[in-house]
Every structure is written in structure tokens, then in C-alpha cells.
């Protein structure tokens, strides 16, 4: 899905939970979750909180 190397994919799979996509449009995130769930994975879309230094 994301095009990482086999080594990087293995690292993501062994260090769960893992963020697969960060900073992508909602449609892309939803499509990734659907594909992962169809493959038998547990996946969800989460909003990334805004860093404290950017809050007014």
C-alpha cells in the first residue's frame, strides 16, 4: 500500500500499533483502512492532534 521495503513492512507489523499514513487526505485514509480490513487487519482512522506549539 505505501511502498515500503520488505524490511520496513516487517518492522511495522511487529511494532503494532503503528501509523501507516500520516498527514494524508481523509479519502486516502479511509481507502487504506478499507483495504487493510479486507486483508484481515484491524485498522482505524485517527485525527492527529495539533501540536501544542501551534495552538493559539
N, C-alpha and C positions, 0 to 999 in steps of 0.2 A: 504493500500500500504506500509506504513512504519512501521506498527505495533504499533502505539502509543495507549495509553489508550483512552477510550471514552472521558474522561475529556480533555486530551491533544488535541484530534481531534476537540473538540468543541472550544477550545481556538484558534487553528489555523484558524478555519472557521470564527470566529468573529473578528480576528485581521488581516484582509487582507489588503494589500498584505502580504503574508507570504512565507518564504523559507521552502520548504518541504524537499529537499535534498541539502546538501552542501558537496562539495568535492567528488562527485561520477563520474564514467566514463561517457563519452558523450552518449554511447549507453543506459545506465541505465536512464539518464536524459531524453533522447528522448522517451524512453518507458513510463516513468512516465507521461510526457506531453501528449502523445497519449492517455493513459488510462484516465487521468483527463479530457481531451477534450471530449472523448467519453461519459463520465459521465455528461457532461454539464458544466464543469468548464472552466474558462478562465485560461490558463497556458502558460508559456513560459520558455525557457531555457536561462539563462543569464550566461555570464562569470563573475566569481568573480574577481574583481580587486586585483592585488597583493598589499599587504600592503606596505606602504612607507618605512618601516624599512628593507624590503627585496630587494628594488630596488638598483641597483648599483649606 
